[in-house]
Structures are given as C-alpha cells and as structure tokens.
Amino acid sequence: MNIIKANVAAPDARVAITIARFNQFINDSLLDGAVDALTRIGQVKDDNITVVWVPGAYELPLATEALAKSGKYDAVV
C-alpha cells in the first residue's frame, strides 16, 4: 500500500458533488461528510461547492461526466 501524506488545502477550488436521491436517507449523511471534509480539511469555501441531485445510480455517471466536461469545476465527486 502506498500512503502519501500532504497538506491538502484548496480554498479557491471549485468542486461539484453528484448525489442520487435514491436511498436519500443514506446519501444525506454521505453528502454531509463530503461537504465537511471539503470545508474543514480542504478549506474549500461553501460558495465554491455545487451539489447536483440526480434520480438514481444510473444518472450519476452521466451527470458527473457532464460536469467534468463543462470545465467549470476543478474536481467532481
């Protein structure tokens, strides 16, 4: 296993998160954790985080690909 330890701070990063409405009771917690990690550890500003809700798992890769190709985001989760 390779482990790389470094400071990960990107306060000006623009991040998009795609998440499914299916199993929302689980995904809400996952979203909260992702946003917490981005803001607390990565120091990403709330205004730079975009959350895109899609109906289910089938739409996740399609939405993620569209966001990545848009060129508006530094990272897509």
N, C-alpha and C positions, 0 to 999 in steps of 0.2 A: 504494500500500500504506500502510495506517495502522499505525503502531507505537506502542504505549503502554508506557512503562517505568515500573514502580512496584514498591515493596516488596510482596511477596506473602507474608504470614505470617499463618497462621490456626491457631495451636496448639490451639484448642478446637474446630476444625471436625470434624464427623463426616462421614466420606467412605466411600461404598460403591463397590467396583470389581466390575463383572461381567466375567467372562472365560470363554471357551469351552475345553472340554477337547480339542476337535478341534484338531489342529496344536499340541499342548501343548508340543512342543519349541521352537516359536517363541513361543508365548504366555507361557511361563515367563519368558523374557527381557523381554518387554513388561511383564509384571507386576512384575518386579524393578525395571525402570526407573521405572514409575509410583509404586511404593512409595518408591523412593529419592528421587524428585522431591518427593513429598509430605512426607516426613520431613526431608529435608535443606534444601530450598528453602522449602517451605511451613510447616515446623516443626510438622507435624501429628503428634500422638502416635500411636505404634503401636496403642495400645488404642482409638483412635478410627477405625481403618481396618478395614472389613469387606470381605472378599473372598468373592464368590459365584461358584462354578464352575457352569457350565451345559453341557449336552452339546455344543451346536454353535451356529453363527451364527443359526439360526432362533430359538433361545430367548433370545438376547442382548437384543433389544428388549423382549421380554415381561418378562423379569426386571428389566431396567432401569426399565421403566415402573412395575412393582410396587414397586420400592424407592423411586422418586421419589414415588409417591403415598402411601407409608407415613408420610411426614412425620418419619421418624427421622433423616434424613441432610440435611446442608447441601449436599452435592454427590454426584452419581452419575456415575461414569466408565464 
